[in-house]
């Protein structure tokens, strides 16, 4: 089933690199910092969606969802936003992964929780490793705060191979929270 409109994308600069924002008629379907060529990233998203995203054709003044998401990201990085208010399109997330990511949304701004704690919140106390997989494969970075999930010993973990980004986000929130 395809929507009346193709998925739309916007690349937005941020302190952690360019962020790819892809929206559908149902909400934000993916939002994450990326490295490497945009074409390769769009191809990966197109394979998952079975449809190639097209560039957002409107300017920021029209209030389309991609620009709203970009504005909320800017507010977050400026320390002015603690909770994102965006509709999410969960079509790329299935089963326990969704439960885990929804549980992650309950971790307060500026705080962290262990993978085991998130597993308990998601209703599967012995699924800490599955929480790690959910966080590693999430289509939603920052707006679903997987950076707030840490190892039981308090160490950060990998964060998609970019632990410095995770540290930056945690430090940003802790600094803004004082």
C-alpha positions as CSV (number, residue, x, y, z in Angstrom):
1,X,0.0,0.0,0.0
2,X,1.4,3.4,-1.0
3,X,0.3,6.7,0.4
4,X,-1.2,9.4,-1.8
5,X,2.1,11.3,-1.4
6,X,5.6,9.8,-1.7
7,X,7.8,10.0,1.4
8,X,9.5,13.4,1.6
9,X,13.0,14.2,2.9
10,X,15.0,17.1,4.3
11,X,18.6,17.2,5.3
12,X,19.1,19.4,8.3
13,X,22.5,20.5,9.7
14,X,23.0,20.0,13.4
15,X,25.9,20.0,15.9
16,X,26.1,16.2,15.5
17,X,26.2,16.3,11.7
18,X,23.6,16.3,9.0
19,X,20.3,14.8,10.1
20,X,18.1,13.1,7.5
21,X,14.4,13.7,8.2
22,X,12.0,11.5,6.2
23,X,8.2,12.1,6.6
24,X,5.1,10.3,5.3
25,X,1.5,11.3,5.4
26,X,1.4,9.5,8.8
27,X,4.4,11.2,10.5
28,X,8.2,11.2,10.8
29,X,9.3,7.7,9.5
30,X,13.0,8.2,10.1
31,X,15.1,10.9,11.6
32,X,18.8,10.3,12.3
33,X,22.2,11.8,11.9
34,X,24.1,10.2,9.0
35,X,27.6,10.1,7.6
36,X,28.6,9.4,4.0
37,X,26.8,10.1,0.8
38,X,23.2,11.2,0.9
39,X,22.4,9.0,-2.1
40,X,23.4,5.8,-0.2
41,X,21.4,6.9,2.8
42,X,18.3,7.6,0.7
43,X,18.7,4.2,-1.0
44,X,18.8,2.5,2.3
45,X,15.6,4.3,3.4
46,X,13.9,3.6,0.0
47,X,14.6,-0.1,0.4
48,X,12.9,-0.1,3.8
49,X,10.0,2.0,2.6
50,X,9.8,0.4,-0.8
51,X,9.5,3.9,-2.2
52,X,12.1,6.6,-2.9
53,X,11.7,9.7,-0.8
54,X,11.5,13.0,-2.7
55,X,13.0,16.3,-1.5
56,X,10.7,18.6,0.5
57,X,9.6,21.2,-2.0
58,X,8.2,23.8,0.4
59,X,10.0,26.4,2.4
60,X,10.1,26.4,6.2
61,X,7.3,29.0,6.4
62,X,4.7,26.5,5.1
63,X,4.9,24.4,8.3
64,X,5.4,21.0,6.6
65,X,6.3,18.2,9.1
66,X,10.0,18.0,8.0
67,X,10.5,21.7,8.7
68,X,8.6,21.4,12.0
69,X,10.9,18.5,13.0
70,X,14.0,20.6,11.9
71,X,12.8,23.5,14.0
72,X,12.3,21.2,17.0
73,X,15.8,19.8,16.6
74,X,17.2,23.3,16.6
75,X,15.3,24.1,19.8
76,X,16.6,20.9,21.3
77,X,20.2,21.7,20.4
78,X,19.7,25.2,21.8
79,X,18.6,23.8,25.1
80,X,15.1,25.1,24.7
81,X,13.2,21.8,24.0
82,X,13.1,18.8,26.3
83,X,10.3,16.8,24.7
84,X,9.6,16.4,20.9
85,X,6.0,16.9,19.8
86,X,6.0,15.1,16.4
87,X,3.8,12.4,15.1
88,X,5.9,9.3,14.4
89,X,5.2,6.8,11.7
90,X,6.2,3.4,13.2
91,X,5.9,1.4,10.0
92,X,9.6,0.5,10.1
93,X,9.5,-0.8,13.7
94,X,8.0,-4.1,14.6
95,X,7.2,-6.2,17.7
96,X,9.3,-5.8,20.8
97,X,11.5,-3.2,19.1
98,X,8.5,-0.8,19.2
99,X,7.7,-1.6,22.8
100,X,11.4,-0.9,23.7
101,X,11.5,2.4,21.8
102,X,8.2,3.5,23.4
103,X,9.7,2.7,26.8
104,X,12.8,4.7,25.9
105,X,10.5,7.7,25.4
106,X,9.7,7.6,29.1
107,X,13.3,8.3,30.1
108,X,13.3,11.9,31.4
109,X,15.4,14.6,29.7
110,X,18.9,14.7,31.2
111,X,18.7,11.3,32.8
112,X,19.8,7.8,31.7
113,X,18.5,4.3,32.2
114,X,20.1,0.9,31.7
115,X,19.1,-1.5,29.0
116,X,17.7,-3.8,31.7
117,X,15.6,-1.0,33.1
118,X,14.1,-0.3,29.7
119,X,13.5,-4.0,29.2
120,X,11.4,-4.0,32.4
121,X,9.5,-0.9,31.3
122,X,8.8,-2.6,28.0
123,X,7.3,-5.6,29.7
124,X,10.2,-8.1,29.1
125,X,12.5,-8.0,32.0
126,X,15.0,-10.5,30.5
127,X,15.3,-8.7,27.1
128,X,18.1,-6.2,27.8
129,X,20.0,-7.4,24.8
130,X,16.9,-7.0,22.6
131,X,16.7,-3.4,23.9
132,X,20.2,-2.9,22.8
133,X,19.3,-4.1,19.3
134,X,16.2,-1.9,19.3
135,X,18.3,1.2,20.2
136,X,21.0,0.3,17.6
137,X,18.5,-0.2,14.8
138,X,16.0,2.6,15.6
139,X,14.9,4.8,12.7
140,X,14.4,7.6,15.2
141,X,17.5,9.1,16.8
142,X,17.3,12.1,19.2
143,X,13.5,12.4,19.0
144,X,13.3,8.9,20.5
145,X,16.1,9.4,23.0
146,X,18.0,6.1,22.6
147,X,21.1,8.1,23.6
148,X,19.7,8.0,27.2
149,X,20.1,4.2,27.4
150,X,23.4,3.1,28.9
151,X,25.0,-0.1,30.0
152,X,24.4,-1.5,33.5
153,X,27.8,-0.2,34.6
154,X,26.9,3.3,33.4
155,X,29.2,3.2,30.4
156,X,27.8,4.6,27.1
157,X,27.9,1.7,24.7
158,X,28.4,2.2,21.0
159,X,25.4,4.3,19.7
160,X,25.6,3.1,16.1
161,X,29.4,3.3,16.2
162,X,29.4,6.9,17.2
163,X,29.8,7.0,21.0
164,X,31.0,10.6,20.8
165,X,27.6,11.6,19.5
166,X,25.9,9.8,22.4
167,X,28.3,11.6,24.8
168,X,27.5,15.0,23.2
169,X,23.8,14.5,23.6
170,X,24.0,13.4,27.2
171,X,26.3,16.3,28.0
172,X,24.0,18.7,26.2
173,X,21.0,17.6,28.2
174,X,22.8,17.6,31.5
175,X,24.2,21.1,30.9
176,X,20.7,22.4,29.9
177,X,19.1,20.6,32.9
178,X,20.9,22.7,35.5
